[in-house]
């Protein structure tokens, strides 16, 4: 969670306090979730919740995360892709399914020929990701957004929506503390 907090503080509302506490739960997960490999997934879930934009459920995600939002290499990339592919194949390939992996792992790919063929036929996709902005755009279908000359994200971009929400949280916290809870005493 410290990496996620560091990313949020460095990327959004750097001039305001981060007024956010978040818990992430992976429903129906009976095994432990690897920390590093799941950190990009955790951030995508948090960005989705803050922006109000749903994430495509046909895509799997793996990748470690730096505080700068860089998606870093993970172990077991072939096995992770193959496992998700087998699940998709069992349910029926739709052409919408795929995996987001760290771009740094592409050189390590040694996939079963059936997966390579499914990718060639556009029945399954492998998206190499360098930065969380690339991944969130694929997962939501909405541009992540870059700051303009005035330091603002485009309003309807993922980053714009997240920053607006974090500003709301900061303002609500400031108003509450300025009021010192007087409204609750009424």
C-alpha positions in Angstrom: 0.0 0.0 0.0 2.9 2.4 0.5 3.8 2.2 -3.2 0.2 3.0 -4.1 0.1 5.9 -1.6 3.4 7.2 -3.0 2.1 7.1 -6.5 -1.2 8.9 -5.6 0.7 11.6 -3.7 3.2 12.1 -6.4 0.9 12.0 -9.4 -2.2 13.7 -8.1 -3.0 16.7 -5.8 0.5 17.3 -4.7 -0.5 20.6 -3.2 -3.2 19.1 -1.0 -3.1 16.4 1.7 -4.0 12.9 0.6 -7.4 12.4 2.4 -7.9 8.7 1.5 -7.8 5.4 3.2 -8.3 2.4 0.9 -8.6 -1.3 1.4 -8.6 -3.7 -1.5 -10.1 -7.2 -1.3 -9.9 -9.8 -4.0 -13.3 -11.6 -3.8 -13.3 -15.4 -3.9 -9.6 -15.6 -3.7 -8.6 -18.7 -1.8 -4.9 -18.4 -2.2 -2.5 -15.6 -1.3 -2.0 -12.8 -3.8 1.6 -12.2 -4.6 2.4 -8.7 -3.5 4.7 -7.4 -6.2 2.9 -9.1 -9.1 -0.4 -7.8 -7.9 0.6 -4.2 -7.2 -0.4 -2.8 -10.6 -3.7 -4.7 -10.3 -4.3 -3.0 -7.0 -3.6 0.4 -8.4 -5.9 -0.2 -11.4 -8.7 -1.2 -9.0 -8.2 1.9 -6.9 -8.1 4.2 -10.0 -11.3 2.5 -11.2 -13.0 3.1 -7.9 -11.9 6.7 -7.7 -12.7 7.6 -11.3 -16.0 5.8 -11.3 -15.0 4.0 -14.5 -15.4 0.2 -14.7 -12.6 -2.1 -15.7 -13.1 -4.6 -18.5 -13.5 -8.0 -16.9 -12.2 -9.9 -20.0 -8.6 -8.9 -19.2 -6.2 -10.2 -16.7 -3.4 -8.1 -15.2 0.0 -8.8 -13.8 2.9 -6.5 -13.0 4.9 -5.0 -10.2 4.7 -1.2 -9.8 7.1 1.6 -8.9 6.1 4.8 -7.1 6.4 6.5 -10.5 3.7 4.3 -12.1 6.2 2.2 -14.1 5.1 -1.4 -14.6 8.0 -3.6 -13.7 8.9 -7.2 -14.6 7.5 -10.1 -12.6 8.2 -13.8 -12.4 6.2 -16.6 -13.9 4.8 -14.5 -16.8 4.5 -17.5 -19.2 2.5 -19.6 -16.6 0.3 -16.6 -15.8 -0.6 -16.0 -19.4 -1.1 -19.7 -20.1 -3.3 -20.1 -17.0 -5.6 -17.3 -18.0 -5.7 -18.5 -21.7 -6.8 -21.9 -20.5 -9.6 -20.4 -18.5 -10.7 -18.3 -21.5 -10.5 -21.2 -23.8 -12.6 -23.3 -21.5 -15.3 -20.6 -21.4 -14.9 -19.8 -25.1 -12.6 -17.4 -26.8 -14.4 -14.2 -27.7 -11.6 -12.0 -29.1 -12.0 -9.6 -26.2 -9.9 -11.6 -23.7 -6.2 -11.0 -23.0 -3.6 -10.1 -20.5 -1.7 -7.0 -19.6 2.0 -7.8 -18.8 5.0 -5.7 -18.1 6.7 -4.8 -21.4 10.0 -5.8 -19.7 8.7 -9.4 -19.7 8.1 -9.7 -23.4 11.7 -10.9 -24.0 11.0 -13.8 -21.6 7.9 -15.1 -23.4 8.0 -18.7 -24.5 4.3 -19.5 -25.0 2.6 -22.6 -26.2 2.0 -22.5 -30.0 -1.8 -22.6 -29.4 -1.6 -19.2 -27.6 0.7 -17.7 -30.2 -1.8 -18.7 -32.9 -4.8 -17.3 -30.9 -2.9 -14.0 -30.7 -2.2 -14.0 -34.4 -5.9 -14.7 -35.1 -6.8 -11.9 -32.6 -8.8 -14.3 -30.5 -6.5 -13.5 -27.5 -4.4 -10.4 -26.8 -1.2 -9.7 -24.9 -0.7 -6.1 -24.0 2.9 -5.1 -23.0 2.6 -2.2 -20.6 5.4 0.3 -19.6 3.3 2.6 -17.4 0.1 2.4 -15.5 -1.4 5.1 -17.7 -1.2 2.7 -20.7 -2.8 0.0 -18.7 -5.7 2.0 -17.2 -6.6 3.3 -20.7 -6.8 -0.3 -22.0 -8.8 -1.5 -19.0 -11.3 1.3 -19.0 -11.4 2.4 -22.7 -10.8 6.0 -21.5 -7.6 7.9 -22.1 -5.5 8.3 -18.9 -4.8 11.9 -19.7 -1.6 14.0 -19.3 -1.3 17.3 -17.6 -1.6 20.4 -19.8 0.5 23.6 -19.7 -1.7 24.8 -16.8 -0.9 21.6 -14.8 -4.5 20.2 -15.2 -5.5 16.8 -16.5 -8.3 16.7 -19.1 -11.5 16.7 -17.1 -13.0 13.4 -18.5 -9.7 11.5 -18.6 -9.1 8.8 -16.0 -6.5 10.9 -14.2 -8.7 14.0 -14.4 -11.6 12.1 -12.8 -9.3 10.7 -10.1 -7.8 14.0 -9.3 -11.2 15.7 -9.1 -12.3 13.0 -6.6 -9.2 13.4 -4.5 -9.7 17.2 -4.4 -13.3 16.6 -3.2 -12.0 14.3 -0.4 -9.4 16.9 0.6 -12.0 19.7 0.6 -14.4 17.6 2.6 -11.8 16.8 5.2 -10.7 20.4 5.5 -14.3 21.5 5.9 -14.9 18.9 8.5 -11.8 19.8 10.5 -12.5 23.5 10.2 -16.0 22.9 11.5 -14.3 20.7 14.2 -17.3 18.3 14.1 -19.8 20.9 15.3 -22.5 19.6 12.9 -22.3 16.2 14.6 -23.1 17.7 18.0 -26.4 19.1 16.7 
